[in-house]
Amino acid sequence: MGRITASLNITPDGFCNHDAVVADAEFTRFATAQVEAAERLLLGRKTYELFESYWPEAARNPAHDPLEYALGKAIVAIPRTVVSRTLTFSDWEGTEFVSDITDFVADGEVLLLGSPSIHSRLASDGRIERFCYLVHPMLPARGARLFEGSRSHPSAIRFIKSQSFASGVRVLEYARD
């Protein structure tokens, strides 16, 4: 059985929005290291569509920003599982689909990126072992709110470490007890 680590960009007011991210060099290096340490990415449909529209091209173009090029190469190289009730096929090599998150079996080190609804479901089911929240100094007041509508009971998690970036991004890491 594998281990799922969830990594999520979030704002102090609890919103998850890809437009509310400080994507500087420090953040990009951190994201690259996370992807390189994983054996598989787990993505929801919306996150997958954002990735699929950007990262394959970024990985093919060495004239791109060198740090984004490296992150793109890492994302393209790793197998991806997408949770979607509507998508079943992709031309992006290394992509497979499951229609329901209950059908996903973690094998090895799995990194769940973004995908707040998948995050909430897996966390409620006790399937996430490590949590990595990147808190960005932005207040968009829009987007998906983490755990919105969740009816699960509170579950204790243990603080592992924190890290601050010069941009004001704060990385908070936790593990399930």
C-alpha positions, 0 to 999 in steps of 0.5 A: 500500500502506498502513501498519499501526500496532499499539497495544496495552495491556499489563502489565509481565508481558506480559498484554493485558487490557482490565480492566488499563488505567488509562483516565484523561483522559491515556490517553483523549486519547492514544487519541483522537489515535491514532484520529483520525490513522488512516484505518481501524481493524483489530480482532479479533473479541473487541476488536470485540465489546467496542467494539461494545457500548460505543462507539456508545452513548458517541458518541450520548450527549453527557452521557457523560464529555466525553473518552469522548464524543470518543473514541466519536465518533472510533471511530464515524466511522472505518471498521473491518475485523474479522478473524473466522471467525464474524462476517460482518455488523454493524448498526454502519455502517462495519464490514466483515469478513475471515475471515483476516488474510491477506485484509486489505490495508492501504490508508492509515493502519491502526490495529490496536487490541488484538487480541493474536492478530492483532498477533502474526500480523501482527508475525510476518509483518512487516506491522506497521510501527509498534508502540505499547505502552502499559504499564500499572502493573497486574499482573493475571496473566491474559489473553492474553500477547503473542506466546505460542506464537509460533514466529517468529524474532526481528526487530529493531525500532527505538526511536522514542520514549517518553512517560510519563503521570502515572498511571504508564502508559508509552508505548513506540513502535517501528518496523520497520527 
